[in-house]
Amino acid sequence: MIEFMVIGLPRSRTTWMSNWLTTTGTFCLHDSLAQYTLSELNQYTCKKTFGVADTAIYQAMKGSINSHPAKKLIIHRPIDEINASLGRHQVSQSDADALHDIKGMHVDFKDINKMGKRIWMHLIGDGFDPERFDELTLMNVQPHFDGLRPANQVKIQSWISGN
């Protein structure tokens, strides 16, 4: 079952967060809805603390995300920065507004590097590794969408293209 969620719009460091939140004791899938259904994710068994960092979960769980027991981190980034990073207009103000309705810890994109321990404690609890966090803040981590299962590649490509 999903124990924690990192929720943000595209280009809001969800890939980076997934990398950081995958350790010897934790496992975090990135954009997991591209490969799994919500039902599959909620039945996912893992010996580690299990979570997702996903840019579409807030849409997939409309109306029910707040009732899910997972601890939630919601990342906010200005729409103009997201669309500039994407190289096209894809994200709307209504997408950003939807994030404000989610109950959990809300952080600004630009503050992530200053809030590592606080974020970790909210999502995981103990075991924060400051050296690993500091090293990862120096890295730019990007997703690799080519490895998706064919049936789900259509879903993610649709999301990427805004259709």
Residue pairs with C-beta under 8 A, 6 or more apart in sequence:
1 42
1 43
1 44
1 50
2 41
2 42
2 44
2 50
2 51
2 52
2 68
2 70
3 49
3 50
3 51
3 70
3 71
4 21
4 28
4 49
4 50
4 51
4 52
4 70
4 71
4 72
4 73
4 123
4 124
5 51
5 52
5 53
5 54
5 57
5 68
5 70
5 71
5 72
5 73
5 104
6 14
6 17
6 18
6 21
6 28
6 51
6 52
6 53
6 54
6 73
6 75
6 123
7 54
7 57
7 58
7 65
7 72
7 73
7 74
7 75
7 99
7 102
7 104
8 14
8 53
8 55
8 74
8 75
8 76
8 77
8 99
8 109
9 55
9 75
9 77
9 79
9 82
9 91
9 95
9 96
9 99
10 55
10 82
10 86
10 90
10 91
10 160
11 77
11 81
11 82
11 85
11 86
12 55
12 75
12 76
12 77
12 82
12 109
13 75
13 109
13 112
14 30
14 31
14 53
14 54
14 55
14 75
15 30
15 31
15 53
15 141
15 142
15 143
16 136
16 139
16 140
16 141
17 28
17 53
17 73
17 75
17 112
18 28
18 29
18 30
18 52
18 53
19 30
19 136
19 139
19 141
20 132
20 133
20 136
21 28
21 51
21 53
21 123
21 124
22 28
23 48
23 127
23 129
23 132
24 48
25 48
25 49
25 127
26 48
26 49
26 50
26 51
26 124
27 46
27 48
27 49
27 50
27 51
28 50
28 51
28 52
28 53
29 35
29 36
29 41
29 51
29 52
29 53
29 54
30 52
30 53
30 54
30 143
31 53
31 54
31 55
31 56
31 143
31 156
32 41
32 52
32 54
32 57
33 41
33 54
33 56
33 57
33 60
33 155
34 56
34 145
34 148
34 152
34 153
34 155
34 156
34 159
35 148
35 149
35 152
36 44
38 57
38 60
38 61
41 52
44 50
49 124
51 70
51 123
55 159
56 159
57 65
58 65
58 98
58 99
58 102
59 98
61 68
62 98
65 72
65 102
66 101
66 102
66 103
71 104
71 105
71 122
71 123
72 102
72 103
72 104
72 105
73 104
73 105
73 107
73 119
73 122
73 123
74 99
74 102
74 104
74 105
74 106
74 107
75 107
75 108
75 109
75 112
76 96
76 99
76 100
76 106
76 107
76 108
76 109
77 108
77 109
78 109
79 91
79 92
79 93
79 95
79 96
81 109
82 90
82 91
83 89
83 90
83 91
88 162
89 162
90 160
90 161
90 162
99 106
100 106
105 118
105 119
105 122
105 123
107 115
107 119
112 119
113 137
116 128
116 130
116 133
116 134
116 137
117 128
117 130
117 133
120 127
120 128
120 133
121 128
145 153
145 156
145 157
145 160
148 156
